[in-house]
Amino acid sequence: MAINSPTLEDLASNAGIYGLGLTTSELETFRRLMQSTIASYSRLDELQEPAPVVKYRRDSGKPPAHGDNPLGAWIWRSEIKGAAGGPLTGKTVAVKDNICLAGMPMTNGTRVLEGYVPKIDATVVTRLLDAGATIIGKSVCESLCFSGGSHTSDSGPVHNPYDYARSAGGSSSGSAALVAARQVDLALGGDQGGSIRIPASWCGVYGLKPTYGLVPYTGAFPVDMTLDHLGPMANSVADCALMLDAIAGADGFDPRQLPERPVDRYSAAIGGSVKGLRLAIVREGFGWEGKSESDVDEAVRAAANSFTKLGATVKEVSIPWHRDAIHVWTAIATEGSVATMFHGNGVGTGWKGYYDTGLLNAFARGWKSHPDDLSDTVKMTMLFARYMHSHYHGQFYAKAQNLVPAIADAYDIAMRDADILVMPTLPMKATIIPAADCSRDEYMDRAFEMIPNVVGFNLTGQPAMNVPCAIADGLPIGMMLVGRAGEDSTVLRAADAFQKEIFSPPAPAAK
């Protein structure tokens, strides 16, 4: 594209933004001096940028057929066959719609990306296909992944397979619903504030937020680089472990992976004994005022204590920092997401790796030309982040990041005598999907009310997994198992033992 020289009016406007008192003569001089810089940009435009190779053939797919999407969980259907053999041969996969799949539209839950078709496969997509999986479509996610409820995607609500009137949870709403409904074997989810674990809990499936940096984020739409995770969702711990085997490990493009995390063979970790494993029930994960339901708290305590039948030990610990983690996360998620997504147009700056320039252009043009199409969850976040930046200059984002080590230390201290922390994944069971004409208050409440237990582990990067542990009033209840950073295998081993010996959720019979 042609690189146009700025006009004097452009420079005067920009000078005003920065509070620079420049005369017309000074602006003219600066404009003349910029010509050599513009020449560099023009040459840059002529150079061919590298891109990851798309290894597996596919057609362009199509939207889900009318009447073939009762949960509202599919956004696009396709079939991409992976390698002829591998550990995931015969397994079908849904890919969350914030993850690039070459040749398939990617909306990230919002109309502002309408028409964008990635030219690359995300690293996790290539790795699943290398392992023999077959991808059969893109799953709905919430608008720009800014909701723990399943009512904010521009494609419409995603329904809970256990009760169509209730939320599937978000933001990986479609992924969880499709796995629970047995429409796919596996699904990719993303998690910046519980977005794998929330829908996994409400849909009664297994969902792991791996250790930060274990799974490459290359080719997925970010929220904040310090919070971003991708991970597996499935109907069994064994399948989650197989999927993690396939997608874990450095790809050389994702700065979240520096220094590189060691990789285990996760499928080998399951099936082992949990005798001697030490579990700690976190007192502060229960009894959230105005949120916690008594049957949820009781079911999770009973599930945790049932590990004693398997030879594990269970005690209770207090971690006061757990109650403040949500406040620290709120500042990082609010200001960091707007800086990355809107000031950085979905890419941000200042990191070494693969930048998706196509995504950057599509998102920038989309949201700037149709800002009113953004969801209310996004609009509120933008408005408040801009206010905080203008008045407090990033001070609270910085303070929040400075407090993250203290939160991590608090969990680490509690884990000197424990291998796994336990608490409810969510304090309540799945809530009713708000009506299309609901109040803004209800819309926002249903988006964020469920998050207090999950967000702390996006800050610390510890592996955290939803494990279905009970059914009450026909709805799943999830127990969250949390391990030390890098000890994903321990979490998977404990979850697998619980599924095999204590409780495995029934398939939903939606009503």
Secondary structure, 3 states (H helix, E strand, C coil): CCCCCCCHHHHHHHHHHCCCCCCHHHHHHHHHHCHHHHHHHHHHHHCCCCCCCCCCCCCCCECCCCCCCCCCCEEEEEEEECCCCCCCCCCEEEEECCECCCCCCCCCCCHHHCCCCCCCCCHHHHHHHHCCCEEEEEECCCHHHCCCCCCCCCCCCCEECCEEEEECCCCCHHHHHHHHCCCCCEEEEECCCCCCHHHHHHHCCEEEECCCCCCCCCCECCCCCCCCCEEEEECCHHHHHHHHHHHCCCCCCCHHHCCCCCCCCHHHHCCCCCCCCEEEEEHHHCCCCCCCCHHHHHHHHHHHHHHHHHCCEEEEECCCHHHHHHHHHHHHHHHHHHHHHHHCCCCCCCCCCCCCHHHHHHHHHHHHHCHHHCCHHHHHHHHHHHHHHHHHCCHHHHHHHHHHHHHHHHHHHHHHHCCEEEEECCCCCCCECCCCCCCHHHHHHHHHCCCCCCCHHHHHCCCEEEEEEEEECCEEEEEEEECCCCCHHHHHHHHHHHHHHCCCCCCCCCC
